[in-house]
Amino acid sequence: IKYYAEALLTLLGGDKVAYARYPQFGIGPRRAGSQMHTHHAALNLLLCGRKRWLLLPSRYAFWSHEPSVSKWKAWQQLDHVIEIEQLPGDVLYVPEFWGHATLIEEDASTVAIEFIPSLSVHA
């Protein structure tokens, strides 16, 4: 994993990216998901299952504490929302500070790596 993380750092910005966080592994049942939120840029690999994403460009992003399953239909109607279906083997890049929520449609396993920009690291 270290080799791939270093290669991705170079690909995604060279000296603009300070480091990649350790991979995050996730397992979830149908109808689980994450509420609308933001963070640094990340790559998200779906290993198995099926997952839907709602993405909002950073200028329209927001945080919610509401479960995605209860707010999904309302969030689908937002201006500027982009909806994506992720299938096994798909890698989704979420740009820095873009709003996003997920909803699992079939039991799923995922791996995500977040990239921390150099400007966020204090010397």
N, C-alpha and C positions, 0 to 999 in steps of 0.2 A: 504494500500500500504506500509506503514512503516514496518509492520511485515514482509511482503514478501521481501522487500529490505534488511532488517537485516538478514533474512535467506539466501538470495542470497549472501550477503557479506561473511558470514561464509562459504558457499559452494564454493565460487570462490577464497578464499584465506585467510580467517580469518584475521590475523593481517597485511597481505600484502595489504589489501584494506582499505583505509581511510574512504571512504563514497561513497554512490551512489547519483548521481545527481537526481534531481526531474525528474519524467517521462516526456518524450517528446511525445506529441500526434501529429500525422500527418494525413492529408487527402490529397489525390492527385488524379487527373484524369488520364486516360489512356495516356501513352507516357510522363508523367512527371517522374521525378526522380532526383537523386543527382549525381553530377559530381564526378569523382574519387577524393578521399580524405582519410585522416587518422584521428584517435583520439584514446583516451583510449578505453579499452575493453568495449563492450556493448552487451546487450541482445535486440533483436528486435522481437517483436510479431506482426504478421499480423492478424488483427481482421477480415477483409473482403477484397475481391479483389484477385488479383494475382500480384506477384512482382518478378522480376528477379534481381539477384545479380551477380556481378563480384567481385571476391576477389583475392588479391595478397598478398603473404607472405610479412612481413615487409621489408625484404631486397630488394624487387622489387617494393615496393610501391612508388607512386608519387601523386602529386596534379595536378589537371587540372581545368581550368575555363571554359572549353568547356561543353556545355550541353550534358548529357549522351545520349540523343536520336540521336545526330549528330555524336557521336564518338563510339557508341556501337559496331558496326561491326569491327572497327579497334581494339578496346580493347579486343574483343573476341579472336583475333589472337595472343595476347601477350603470350610470354613464361611464364609458371608458373601460368597462370590465372585459376581460379576455377569458374565455372558458376553454379549457384543454382537457382531453381525455388522455391519460397516460396508461400505456399497455406494458406488459413485461418486456424488459430490455430497453425501454425508452429512457433516455436521460434528459431531464428538463433543467435548463439553466434559469434561475430566478435572479434578475439583476438586483444590485444593492438597493435596499429600502423599498422595493416594490411590495405592495400589499399582496398577500396571498392567503387563501384558505383552501383546505382540502376536504374531500369526502370520499371515503373508500366505498367502492361499489361491489367488490369481491374481496374476501379476505386477502390481505396484502402484506408483503415484506418489502422494506425499503432500506436504502443506504443514502445518506446525505453528507456532503462535505461543505462546510462554510469557509469562505475565504475572507481573511481579515486584511483590510488595506493598510499600507504603511502609515498613512496619515492618522490611523486610529491607535497606533502603538506609540507610547511615550518613551522617549530616549532616557 
